[in-house]
């Protein structure tokens, strides 16, 4: 959860956006830093090409193409850029020295100190981390994960297939590359790589045969086999792998290949451990066409027909909130109770530090606002970014656009909870 460092940063500020309309012929969607201190806008000026306008100043360089601009958790601004037919990543306006045939899917580490991206170079696919690409290249790469130490695990195709070569496909052509070191074993498919909290281990779901799935950790598959499987997670206390799997009678959670939850569900996914590591929550279907959140193998009593998204724990691990959808309307459910107000769209719930309140960005009729505990702020804006609570939980940071102005200001929570 993003939080402001201290109360001093809750000052109000405003940026006049008219200069963007007046000076540039084209622009993409704006983006805002986590603390709201900066607003960035991809802009194009005549033959100069694309750049980023940030709080009234443009990056010094312009590029033929600029896309996937993003602020990291630490507030750094990065974007994928192309110039002279070569691609790279630019961070705070400075391109990486190394250039590529193509680059995509950039990601910051959770603490924002590292940046990784998938790249194509010399006809092969690989990873680049903090401006340096791996020496090893692959036929293709798929999903990857990046941790705070800069470790990367990526699904990699290591054998090229001729068209229609079913038999070669069944022998396995995919593996997992961890910091450019490839697992010795190959599989039909490798999905959802994860790294252990200490960065010393990696795991992924793997497909062994037509209908035969399991988890492999550090290249060694579990002995247990399952009809299907979803992305694993590491138990932060024990270091064991937990994963949703399909077994006779439904879906359940296993740990280390052995039963973990006892109930069987019609479906289960997105398991998540609480910050203290003592609880596990997951999206679950306890009845056909019905969805909810199950906590330590006990489903909430409230059920939803359309959708339930991943659970979010409060910082103290006591409370859980999730986005839910019923009859094509979105809202938030907290500890098994849904808000009465519903919305056209809603964004991830955010707990305040002591978990006494839950806030979310919401949309109705094309306008955006903030809801806290189901109560809606009286103002609506043309654009709005997710809210941030102050450390004492008494104020909430609003980052939005009204008319020609981008503004950030602190609202007392009591002003919304009237």
C-alpha positions in Angstrom: 0.0 0.0 0.0 1.4 3.4 -1.0 1.6 5.9 1.9 2.9 9.4 2.2 6.2 9.6 4.1 5.0 12.3 6.5 2.4 14.9 7.1 4.5 17.7 5.6 4.0 16.2 2.1 0.2 16.6 2.4 0.5 20.2 1.2 -1.8 21.2 -1.6 -0.4 21.8 -5.1 -1.7 22.5 -8.5 -0.4 22.3 -12.1 -1.9 24.3 -15.0 -2.4 21.9 -17.9 -3.4 24.4 -20.6 0.2 24.5 -21.7 -0.1 20.9 -22.9 -3.0 21.7 -25.2 -1.4 24.9 -26.5 2.1 23.5 -27.2 1.7 20.0 -28.4 -0.2 18.5 -31.3 -0.9 15.1 -29.8 -0.8 13.5 -26.4 -1.6 10.2 -24.7 -3.1 9.4 -21.3 -1.5 11.3 -18.3 0.0 9.5 -15.3 0.7 10.6 -11.8 3.5 9.6 -9.3 2.4 7.6 -6.2 2.8 10.6 -3.9 1.0 12.9 -6.4 4.0 15.3 -6.6 4.4 14.9 -10.4 2.0 14.5 -13.4 3.5 13.3 -16.6 2.0 13.4 -20.1 3.3 11.7 -23.3 3.3 14.5 -25.9 4.3 15.0 -29.5 5.5 18.2 -31.1 5.8 18.4 -34.9 8.8 16.6 -36.3 10.6 16.4 -33.0 8.7 13.3 -32.0 7.4 12.0 -28.7 8.6 12.9 -25.2 7.3 13.2 -21.6 6.0 16.5 -20.3 6.5 16.5 -16.5 5.1 19.3 -14.3 5.6 21.8 -17.0 8.9 20.7 -18.3 9.6 18.3 -21.2 12.2 15.6 -21.2 15.2 16.9 -23.1 15.2 14.1 -25.7 12.4 13.3 -28.1 11.8 9.8 -29.6 10.2 8.3 -32.7 7.9 6.3 -30.4 7.3 6.5 -26.6 4.9 4.2 -24.9 4.2 2.3 -21.6 5.2 5.3 -19.5 5.1 4.4 -15.8 6.0 5.7 -12.3 7.7 3.2 -10.1 7.0 2.7 -6.4 9.9 4.9 -5.6 8.6 7.7 -7.8 11.0 7.3 -10.7 9.5 7.8 -14.2 10.3 5.3 -17.0 9.1 4.6 -20.5 9.8 2.4 -23.5 11.3 4.5 -26.3 12.3 4.0 -30.0 14.8 6.1 -31.9 16.7 5.3 -35.1 14.9 2.0 -35.4 16.2 0.8 -32.0 14.3 0.4 -28.7 15.3 0.8 -25.1 14.1 2.0 -21.7 14.4 5.7 -20.7 14.4 6.5 -17.0 13.9 10.1 -15.9 14.6 11.1 -19.5 17.9 9.2 -19.8 17.8 6.2 -22.1 19.7 3.0 -21.2 23.0 2.7 -23.1 22.1 -0.7 -24.5 19.6 -0.7 -27.4 17.4 -3.6 -28.7 15.4 -4.7 -31.7 12.3 -4.5 -29.5 11.5 -4.1 -25.8 8.2 -4.7 -24.0 6.6 -5.4 -20.6 8.7 -3.2 -18.3 8.3 -3.7 -14.6 9.7 -2.1 -11.4 10.7 -4.2 -8.4 8.3 -3.9 -5.5 10.6 -1.3 -3.9 11.2 0.5 -7.2 15.0 0.2 -7.1 15.2 -2.1 -10.1 13.7 -2.1 -13.6 13.4 -5.1 -15.9 12.0 -5.6 -19.3 11.7 -8.3 -22.0 13.8 -7.6 -25.0 14.7 -8.9 -28.4 18.3 -8.7 -29.5 20.1 -10.3 -32.4 17.1 -12.4 -33.2 16.7 -13.9 -29.8 14.6 -13.0 -26.7 15.9 -12.4 -23.3 15.7 -10.1 -20.2 17.3 -6.7 -19.5 17.7 -5.6 -15.9 18.8 -2.0 -15.0 20.1 -1.4 -18.5 22.1 -4.6 -19.0 20.7 -7.6 -21.0 21.4 -11.2 -20.2 24.1 -12.9 -22.4 21.8 -15.9 -22.9 19.0 -15.6 -25.5 16.0 -17.8 -26.1 13.5 -18.7 -28.8 10.8 -16.9 -26.9 10.0 -15.6 -23.4 6.7 -15.3 -21.7 5.9 -14.3 -18.0 8.6 -13.0 -15.6 8.9 -11.9 -12.0 11.4 -9.4 -10.5 12.2 -9.0 -6.8 13.8 -6.3 -4.6 17.3 -7.8 -5.1 17.0 -7.6 -8.9 16.6 -11.3 -9.3 14.5 -12.3 -12.3 12.8 -15.6 -13.3 11.2 -15.9 -16.7 9.5 -18.6 -18.7 11.6 -19.3 -21.7 11.2 -21.4 -24.9 14.5 -23.2 -25.4 13.7 -25.4 -28.4 12.4 -24.2 -31.7 9.5 -26.1 -33.1 8.7 -26.8 -36.8 5.2 -26.1 -37.8 2.9 -29.1 -36.8 5.7 -30.9 -35.0 3.4 -32.3 -32.3 5.8 -35.0 -31.2 8.6 -32.6 -30.5 6.1 -30.4 -28.6 5.2 -33.3 -26.4 8.8 -33.8 -25.5 8.9 -30.3 -24.0 10.4 -27.0 -25.3 9.9 -24.6 -22.3 12.0 -24.0 -19.2 12.6 -21.4 -16.5 15.5 -19.1 -16.7 16.6 -17.6 -13.3 19.2 -14.8 -13.6 20.1 -16.2 -17.0 20.7 -19.7 -15.6 18.3 -22.2 -17.2 16.7 -25.1 -15.4 17.9 -28.4 -16.9 14.4 -29.8 -17.3 12.1 -28.9 -20.1 8.3 -29.0 -20.1 5.3 -28.6 -22.5 4.6 -25.3 -20.8 5.9 -23.2 -18.0 3.6 -20.6 -16.4 3.5 -18.1 -13.5 7.1 -18.0 -12.2 7.6 -16.8 -8.6 10.7 -16.1 -6.5 11.0 -17.0 -2.8 11.0 -14.1 -0.3 14.8 -14.5 0.1 15.4 -14.7 -3.6 17.2 -18.0 -3.3 14.5 -20.2 -4.9 12.2 -20.1 -7.9 9.1 -22.0 -8.7 6.5 -22.2 -11.6 3.5 -24.2 -12.7 4.5 -26.7 -15.3 2.7 -28.9 -17.8 4.1 -32.4 -18.1 1.6 -34.0 -20.5 -1.7 -33.3 -22.2 -3.6 -33.1 -18.9 -0.8 -33.5 -16.4 0.3 -30.5 -14.3 2.4 -29.8 -11.2 4.7 -27.3 -9.6 8.5 -27.3 -10.2 10.8 -25.7 -7.7 14.4 -25.0 -8.6 13.9 -27.3 -11.6 12.6 -30.3 -9.6 8.9 -31.1 -10.1 6.6 -32.3 -7.3 5.8 -36.0 -7.2 2.1 -35.1 -7.1 0.2 -34.6 -10.4 -3.0 -32.6 -11.0 -5.6 -32.1 -13.7 -4.9 -28.4 -13.7 -3.0 -25.8 -11.6 -2.8 -22.0 -11.1 0.0 -19.7 -10.1 1.9 -20.7 -6.9 2.8 -18.5 -4.0 5.5 -18.9 -1.3 4.5 -19.3 2.3 6.6 -16.4 3.8 7.0 -18.1 7.1 7.8 -21.7 6.1 9.2 -21.1 2.6 6.9 -23.8 1.2 5.0 -23.5 -2.1 1.2 -23.1 -2.0 -0.9 -23.5 -5.1 -4.5 -24.0 -6.3 -4.9 -27.4 -7.9 -7.6 -29.4 -9.5 -8.2 -32.7 -7.8 -11.1 -35.3 -8.0 -14.1 -33.5 -6.6 -13.0 -29.9 -7.4 -10.3 -27.4 -6.6 -8.3 -26.9 -3.4 -5.0 -25.6 -2.1 -1.9 -27.7 -1.6 1.3 -27.0 0.1 4.5 -28.7 -1.1 2.3 -31.0 -3.2 0.3 -32.2 -0.1 -3.2 -31.3 1.0 -3.4 -27.9 2.7 -7.1 -26.9 2.6 -9.7 -29.6 3.1 -12.7 -28.2 1.2 -13.2 -28.7 -2.5 -14.4 -25.7 -4.5 -15.7 -25.3 -8.1 -12.7 -23.1 -8.7 -10.0 -21.3 -6.6 -7.3 -18.8 -7.6 -5.3 -15.8 -6.5 -4.2 -17.2 -3.1 -2.5 -14.5 -1.0 -0.8 -14.7 2.4 -1.4 -12.0 5.0 1.6 -9.7 5.8 2.3 -11.7 9.0 2.1 -15.0 7.1 -0.5 -16.5 9.4 -3.5 -16.4 7.1 -4.3 -17.3 3.5 -7.1 -15.8 1.4 -8.1 -16.8 -2.1 -10.9 -16.2 -4.6 -13.2 -19.3 -4.5 -16.3 -20.7 -6.0 -18.2 -22.7 -3.3 -21.2 -23.2 -5.6 -21.7 -23.3 -9.3 -21.8 -19.8 -10.7 -21.1 -18.2 -7.3 -17.9 -16.5 -6.2 -16.5 -15.3 -2.9 -13.3 -15.0 -0.8 -12.3 -18.0 1.3 -10.1 -17.3 4.3 -8.2 -20.2 5.8 -10.5 -22.6 4.0 -13.7 -20.9 5.3 -15.6 -19.0 2.5 -17.4 -15.8 3.2 -21.2 -16.2 3.4 -21.8 -13.5 0.8 -21.7 -14.8 -2.7 -21.5 -13.0 -6.1 -22.6 -14.1 -9.5 -20.4 -12.0 -11.8 -16.9 -11.8 -10.3 -14.6 -11.5 -7.3 -11.1 -10.2 -7.7 -8.0 -10.8 -5.7 -8.2 -10.3 -1.9 -6.3 -7.5 -0.2 -5.1 -7.7 3.4 -4.8 -4.8 5.8 -1.3 -4.1 7.0 -2.0 -5.6 10.4 -3.4 -8.8 8.7 -6.7 -8.6 10.5 -9.0 -7.4 7.7 -9.6 -8.4 4.0 -11.2 -6.5 1.2 -11.9 -7.4 -2.4 -13.5 -6.0 -5.5 -16.8 -7.8 -6.3 -19.4 -7.6 -9.1 -23.1 -8.5 -9.0 -25.7 -7.8 -11.7 -23.1 -5.9 -13.7 -22.4 -3.5 -10.9 -19.1 -3.2 -9.0 -18.4 -2.6 -5.3 -16.1 -3.6 -2.4 -16.7 -6.4 0.0 -14.9 -6.1 3.4 -14.7 -9.1 5.8 -17.6 -10.7 4.1 -19.9 -7.7 3.8 -20.4 -5.7 0.6 -20.9 -2.0 0.5 -24.5 -0.9 -0.3 -23.4 1.6 -2.9 -22.5 0.1 -6.4 -20.6 1.6 -9.3 -19.9 1.4 -13.0 -16.3 0.6 -12.2 -14.1 0.4 -9.1 -10.4 0.2 -8.3 -8.4 -1.8 -5.7 -9.4 -1.2 -2.1 -6.9 0.6 0.2 -6.8 0.3 4.0 -5.7 3.1 6.2 -2.8 2.3 8.6 -4.9 1.0 11.5 -7.4 -0.8 9.2 -10.4 1.2 10.5 -11.3 2.4 7.0 -11.2 1.2 3.4 -11.1 3.6 0.4 -11.3 3.1 -3.3 -11.5 5.1 -6.5 -14.9 4.7 -8.1 -16.7 5.6 -11.4 -20.3 6.6 -12.2 -21.6 8.0 -15.4 -18.1 8.8 -16.7 -17.0 10.7 -13.6 -14.7 9.7 -10.9 -14.8 10.0 -7.1 -13.6 8.4 -3.9 -15.6 6.1 -1.6 -14.6 5.4 2.0 -16.4 2.6 3.8 -19.1 2.8 1.0 -19.7 6.5 1.5 -19.0 8.7 -1.6 -17.2 12.0 -1.6 -19.5 14.7 -2.8 -17.2 15.9 -5.6 -16.6 14.2 -8.9 -13.6 14.7 -11.3 -12.8 14.2 -14.9 -9.7 12.1 -13.9 -8.7 10.6 -10.6 -5.9 8.4 -9.3 -6.2 5.9 -6.4 -6.3 7.5 -3.0 -3.6 7.4 -0.4 -4.0 7.6 3.4 -1.8 9.7 5.6 0.3 7.8 8.2 -2.2 8.7 11.0 -5.1 7.7 8.8 -7.0 11.0 9.4 -6.5 12.4 5.9 -6.6 11.0 2.4 -4.7 12.3 -0.6 -6.7 13.2 -3.6 -4.9 13.3 -7.0 -7.1 14.4 -9.9 -7.9 16.7 -12.8 -10.7 19.2 -12.9 -11.0 21.5 -15.9 -7.5 22.7 -16.9 -5.9 21.9 -13.5 -4.2 18.9 -12.1 -4.3 19.1 -8.3 -3.3 17.2 -5.2 -4.8 18.0 -1.9 -5.4 16.3 1.5 -9.0 15.7 2.6 -10.0 14.9 6.1 -11.5 11.5 6.2 -14.3 12.9 8.3 -15.2 15.2 5.3 -16.2 12.1 3.3 -17.6 10.1 6.2 -20.4 12.5 7.1 
